[in-house]
Amino acid sequence: MPKRYEGMAYWEMVSRQMSIVSKSQQEKLKNSKITVIGCGGIGGAAIEMLARMGVGNLQIVDKDSFDVSNINRQLMSSFYSVGKSKTKVTQNTIQSINPFINVESFEGELNESNVEKIIAGSDLVIDALDNLVSRIILSRSTLKLEIQFLHGAIHGTMGQITVFNNETPSYEELFKLPSMNQELRPEVIEEVLKLSQDIPPVLGPVPNIVGCLQASEAFKIITGKGKSILAPKVLNFDLMRGEPFSVIEL
């Protein structure tokens, strides 16, 4: 696309939301950098919606490749992508959706030695992880670097989201994890792992709902439009209920 048309095309792409936000608020989104840790079910949905809403800079992180069991829920997966890197497939997909977006990808496992380098400079970090130890590492680093931490998790037909910052309870404090106020020594990690030993069941729409809710929370946080769901408040849902959504305070 010729460069003289790129600016026009960007604003046409986001035109349907421009009656909700001002141009200056949309420019905040366009100039923001959001890091999404995980490109699976939750992350794929969050990443795609952020790209479609006009986020200017995305950093995506995942160590895995797609497999056939991902297809029931992970939007970036297909039989064509089986065996391929989640970050590479996701990067190619969202750049085809939004060619104006700048995407950085990190293919590897998040750990205590690399987490701060990965998330430094982010305006917001989205948790699309599938294990508690990585969440603990990530939540501690966002707290240290004063970056807002947008949590999402699923199990079966249920999902939850909430936002942590330096003025809220921490992730470990809110969910009363055995690692709270302790170094992540092997024995502490072992206690954490006991909380989630099994591979959780999941209904296909559930992680996508969580990812879309995270994208809408990110939209509010970056633009300043609306009110965020801050811990200790948690948005919960169970799709098997007649009234599936509720906001509770832990």
C-alpha positions, 0 to 999 in steps of 0.5 A: 500500500502506498505510504500516502494512503496508510494513514487514511486506511488506519483511520478507516479500519478503526472508524466504527469505534471512533464514536466511542473514543476521541481521536486523541484516545485512539492515538494513545492506543496507536502509540502504545506497546502491549506485551501478551505472554502466551499465543494460545487460546486466551492470547490468540483472541486478545492479540487479534482483537488488539490488532483489529482495534488499532494497537500500534505495537505488540510484543508476543511471547510463547515457547510452543508450537501448535498441535491438533488438540489446540484447534478446538479453541485457539484462533491462530491454529489450524491443521495447516499450522500444526507443528509451526511456532505459535509466535511466528504463525500469530505474527504473520496472521495479525500483520495480515489483519493490520499491516500498520502494526509493529510486532515483536516476537519472542519464542522461548520460555519466560523465566526469572532471568529474562522476564524483565528484559522482555516486558521492559518498556511495555505500557501493559502486560497481558497474562495469557499463560497456562501455568501458575509458576510463570504467572507468579514470575510475571506478576512479580516483575510487573509489580517491580517495573510498575507495569499494569498486569491484566490477568486471565484464566480459564477452567472448563466452562469458566473464566476470570479476568482482573487487573493488578497494579501497584495500588491493588493486592498482588496476584499471589496475595489475592489468590492466596498462593503458597509462594507469597512473600517467598523466594521461588525455591524448588520446594516452593515451586513444588507446592505451587505445582500441586495446585494445578497438576492436571491438564484442565478441560476447556470448552472452545469459546471460553478462552476466546471470551477471556481474551476478548474481555482482556482486549476490552480492558486493555482498551480502557486502560490505554485510552482512559475510557471507562472503568477497569476491573481492578483487584480485588474485584474479579470478573467471573463467568460460567457459560453453563449458568443462565446468568453467566457473568458476575463481578465479585470481590475476593 
